[in-house]
Amino acid sequence: MALSSPANALVAFRSINKSFGSTQALVDLSLQGSAGSVHAITGENGAGKSTLMNLLAGVHQPDSGEISVRGQALRLESPAQAQNAGVSTIFQELTILPNLTVAENLFLGREPHRTGIIDRSLMRRRAEQALELVKCRVDVNAYCQALSVAEQQLIEIAKGLMADADIFILDEPTAALNGPEVDTLGELIHSLKTAGKLIFYISHRLEEIFRFSEAVSVLKDGRLVGTFETHELTQDELISLMVGRPLGQLFPPRNPHPSYLGCALEVSELVTSEPEHAVSFRINRGEIVGFAGLQGQGQREIIRAVAGVGPHVGGRVKKRGPGDALQNVDLSIVAVARSGIGFIPEDRKSEGLYLSLSIEQNVALGMLRQLAMWRRAHVRKSGIDDLLLRMRVRANDQGQLVSSLSGGNQQKVMLGRWLASGVDVLLVEEPTRGVDVGAKSEIYALLREFANSGGAVLIVSSELTEILGLCDRILVVRDGEITAELDGVGTSEEEIMRYALAGSTADARKEL
Amino acid sequence: MARLLLSVPIAYAGTAVLLAFAYVARPALVSPVLLLLIVRQAAPLAIAVLGQSLCMRVLSLDLSIGGVILAVSYILTSGILRLPEPLLLLICVLFGAAVGAVNAFFITRIKASSVIVTLATALILSGVVFSLSQLRAPGEAPAILRYIGQTRIGIVPISPLFWLAIFLPVALFLRMSVFGRYVDAIGANPRAALISGIPYVRIVTIAHILSSILAVFSGFVLVGFVGAGSLDIGRDLPLTSLVAVILGGVTFGSGKGGSLGPAVAAFMLTFSFNLLTSLGVGEPGKLMLQGAIIALAATRRSPD
């Protein structure tokens, strides 16, 4: 294939390996991009797309392997070095400083100056030209904190495009943009391409990949599935390349008839923030339900609102109380926990665990949940030992500090605190984030055991395999709305992705 | 083992070193009579420190102690309220609880900095007392407090016993109760405590109310000790209590620690002030010592 021949490659990655701690982010990855083309990089969340681009942008360095630009092997130690090598990056996270004006942000660190004094009028003129390019109509003297996310994103794009570079990295540039803005971006990308630049376009929006790119590389679990000419693929073929892997014995068997045990949690017309849609759903006892969808589609906001941790503007949550009757739950954190709903956050270090306390202290806090504050905190040592044994927590003794445990064992301690607390509904964000495969299957087994003993579990996960292997029922969330309810056994990654991306072309237009 | 040693409050070793030093340099200071006098002198600080340590364990701070004590002194000695003594004491306790509740309200609900809020409270209270005392100057202390502050049983002064009567139940409660566990949790990770449904607002509110009430008790002993009201009373306590809590093993920003360490530190500080005075560097030495300890505490992180 012409597009991958090394002769005209502007950028070449050769046998790149990169790991973060115990997680292998990129495995023996080789890839080439040629001048005058748009090269899309796609894959599921966590496939390694952003990591790969961060290597080229100088943010991270590869553990082994080589990156060459214009046939020359380079070691990019910092973003500044990457910029000098002609790489301009438009990052996924906004890097706009809110307390500076638009013009100041655009020229941050390279302000035009005359004899050491910033030439403000020149800076403003050039800023206006840059904004004209992206058709963004904001005052260059406005402070960026007053701008919408879309406007900030356009400024970010303008800033990246202003750079004198040959290689442009656009990491999910359209997340906050509407249709016409995406069209403008498309025109800009086209003009860069005709000027002989190489554009790496990272996205999991299939629509844009097919509109903008000549070549598409698909990543999966840090490995390259392949590089293809975009026009040779259909949308369905691309989806199968992105997903589709055999699911081993990672997951415990499901509950055949969870609905017989009755409803555990009923959420009606919940609205998390003003423009979002209202969502309604219920979870039965004995059931594990999962929210699937692309990142940032509102799953997290929904589960956090139910937990009382995030904001909600309307709606009602009812939970099974004594005698099987559904009772209203006041959506404040303390009241939610008291009603018997446990919330396990994604970020265990900052939001979940007491790292400087012992395992015993962490777990005991769960066991004491139902006691009044002035009561004696009596916790049986053997009770905690039993729990740790059952959960297979690898620790010397229960006095060990949680900070000294591995990620998987920390995750188990956090889960164990809630399992020991006697709640019957668990809301779990990313149940196995940063956890090795062995601990993963043990955590899945514990969640299933909790469900089998009459509990109800709602999980949010960005790992489709996890949702598919663990959940009895899958709710696909897109744009703050539940777009599909699928049976965990009968569905496939392709089907979920279809609802999570764009179900129909009409929906696709609306999304863009 | 190293961690265990590091987590022992500095106050224990510090007290031993100071006593040994005094035994060599100023043997008179370590005679039983003088030691008991120093213990008596340390009682108000030790009581205030108990509240301060609780606040710091929930990552807050109480600088309003001095203002509360000043107000208590004025209420008790100015004769502005012509009421029976027990009622007067009760009013002081209620007043302390109210101050603590106001502090806690601004800290937990308005999310203001505890340093600023409690400092402001102290300033406002001092200002009010100063302006009122132009009308009616402070007078003699109630008899019951003079008894607590000045009497001794045999050679044992009553004020340390008064401290013990407060310290034991509070320390035991913090050590044994669910409340104490919650305090540790908030100190270790306030965000996690909040998210897991621990009643964060209530815990911090109780800590501040308790701290202000303990400041009132500290004021009782001080007023009784002096025998009369004063506009200088309790001025050093906010800072000294802070120093004692730090020496007692409660670190800034990690909230770890118990109740005994700060109590020992209160004695250690009082003893060191006496030692400095006997060495001829009274007030200046005291200020330098306190400053050095606070600076040290701000740079020192918890052992893990």
Interface residues (C-beta under 8 A of the other chain):
Chain A: A307 G308 V309 I333 V334 V336 A337 R338 G342 F343 P345 S350 E351 G352 L353 Y354 L355 S356 L357 Q361 A364 L365 L368 R369 L371 A372 M373 W374 R375 R376 A377 L401 S403 R417
Chain B: F173 M176 S177 V178 F179 G180 R181 Y182 D184 A185 A188 N189 R191 A192 A193 L194 I195 S196 G197 I198 P199 R202 I203 S254 K256 S302 D304
